[in-house]
Amino acid sequence: MAEPNRIPLPKLTRSLSARLLVLTMTFVMVGEVLIYVPSISRYRLVYLEERLAAAHQAALALRAAPDVWSRRSLRLTC
């Protein structure tokens, strides 16, 4: 039933192509992490800087004309 001249195939983990595939996937994933993490942190930094600039402008507007608006009208409902 079994063919006597058949060559046994190497295990998947022992073959060179499997090792190269795993090594390639590892380097691609590491590269993605090295690009994605700084991108996220830069996005968050820009977001916080924009919020800080908006708060600074609001503070300057209140300092310039403190009697124009009452404190009650400035309350935000978040």
N, C-alpha and C positions, 0 to 999 in steps of 0.2 A: 504494500500500500504506500509506504513512504519511499520517496525516491532516494536511492543510495548516493547519487552524485550531487545532491543539493548542498549548497554552501550555507552554513548557519549565519544568520545576520547578527551583527553586534547589538548589544543592548543600546537603547536609545540614549542613555546617559553616558555611555562610553564612546559614542561615535564623535568624530571631530566636528561634523556639521552641527550636531546638537550642542556641543560645547560653544561653538562660534555663535550659534543662534542665541543662546542664553547670555553670553558675554555681550553681544550686540544689544540685546534688549536691556541689559543692565546699564550700559553706557548711555543709551537713549533716555532711560528713565532718570538717571542722574543728571543728564543735561537738561531735561525738562524741569526738574526741581531747581537747578541752579539758575534757570531763566525765570521761572514762574514766581518764586518766593520774593526776589527783589522787585519784581513788577507789582506784586500785591502791596508790598511795603511802601513803594513809591506812590501808588494810588492813594493809600491811606494818609500818607504825609501831605500830599496835595490837598486832599479833602479837609484835613485839619487846618491847614494854612488858609484855605478859603473861608472856613468857618471863623477863624480868628480875625481875618481881615473884615468880614461882615460885622462881627461883634465890635471891632474897633471903630468902624464907621458909624454904627449905631450909638456908641458911647460919645463920639465926637458930635453927633447930631443932638444928643441930649444935653451935652455940655454947652453947645452954642445957643440953644433956646430952651432953657429948663422950664420956663413958665408957660410955654405954648401948649404943651400937652399935660394933662393930669396924669398922675401915676396910675390911676385906675384904668385909663384908656390904653395904657401900654402893656397891660398884662396879656400874656399869650396863653391860650388854652391848648396845650400840647397833649 
